[in-house]
């Protein structure tokens, strides 16, 4: 037998199985690599598409704003909505509401400004800022202001509403709640039963008097009550100034109770029944309604979504740049 002849099962003989496995692995590797490249290209494409959409929406918004401000608008009823919680950072914050109010008053075509309210209340500070600005703009531009209540106008929302010349409600609206509260919890008894010790260190004997795990002294409770009473008195004064002789004061009026829209009319908390269309048509005599309320548009939401990632990328890019000294 020749020395060059190799047996089929010899270790040095080529194995069809090994070759097949190697080819299969290579094909799988190349397919995986191609899939990763395609996925990366699609991710880049969609990111640029989102950015292009955001730029287009922003340009459209600016273009429309420019067109709208190029000349006086036709006679209309201006609307500024106050909906949800009245708080810093919310849609019904003083910042957003005041900006909308200024735009509504400054438009020469607006015959009156309507506060469209549907809110359970919120911050007395934010409400006070809005109330003051409504009264200032009303006097400056000599335009009437009407408040139209939908489901509710309670607490801080009513604080704002009394700045209007007249208040209109639905017969089933919830109106009132002229009061102030400060709420919290106290867990001192439960902690004693569980054998838990609260280790709170302060500089100032009253620094932690709102801490829920610390006992509240009589002096601290008296101080908090004095604070609430003062803010309550401010609220009552604003209501009396806004409603004047129309207000029919009762012992329960300023206790924090709330009433239906019909009861509010009877008590002088509101002037009549009517919705936005009724006020625009019958009271303002300008059926066309323009909403000046500031809303988060699509472009702003997209900007918020991508802003953090873009900012982080910019920071990393700047950090990679050589320093110039």
Buried (B, 14 or more C-beta within 10 A) or exposed (E): EEEEEEEEEEEEEEEEEEEEEEEEEEEEEEEEEEEEEEEEEEEEEEEEEEBEEBEEBBEEBEEEEEEEEEEEBEBBBBBBBBBBBBBEEBBBBBBBBBBBBBBBBBBEBBBBBBBBBBBBBBBBBBBBBBBBBBBBBBEEBEBBBBBBBBBBBBBBBBBBBBBBBBBBBBEEBBBBBBBBEEEEEEBBEEBEEEEEEBEEEEEEEEEBBEBEBBEBEEEBEEEBEEEBEEBBEBBBEBBBEBBEEBBEEEEEBBEBEBBBBBBBBEBBBBBEBBBBEBBBBEBBEBEEBBBBBBEEEEBBEBBEEBEEEEEEEEEEEEEEEEEEE
